[in-house]
Amino acid sequence: MTPEQPPPSSYDELAGLVVELRLVVAAQAAAIERLEARIVEQDGEIAELKRRLAADSRNSSKPPSGDGLGKRPAPKSLRKASGRRGVGRAGPRAIPVADWSRSPTRT
């Protein structure tokens, strides 16, 4: 035998170590089960909080004032712009568009 190696343990000492290790493994298995159950519970809570966070006035009964400032307001009209500009005021004082391009004749 070399001086670095400890002397061989007796059978009783080894049997005691096996019993201790089995108790440690059983305690660790119980802790793992508790932690796994906690993870499942927290996953459910996270899903519920994400659902609540995503709720706004469009997909729940929440009022629009509760939406906060983070989102843009919904468009007022779904009609598309025609691309044409307004001509101006209609009526007897209206100036036709063709007259705008000419230089004034009187000042």
Secondary structure, DSSP 8 states (H G I E B T S, - for coil): --TTS-----HHHHHHHHHHHHHHHHHHHHHHHHHHHHHHHHHHHHHHHHHHHH--TTTSS--GGGS-SSS----S------S-------STT---HHHHSS--S--
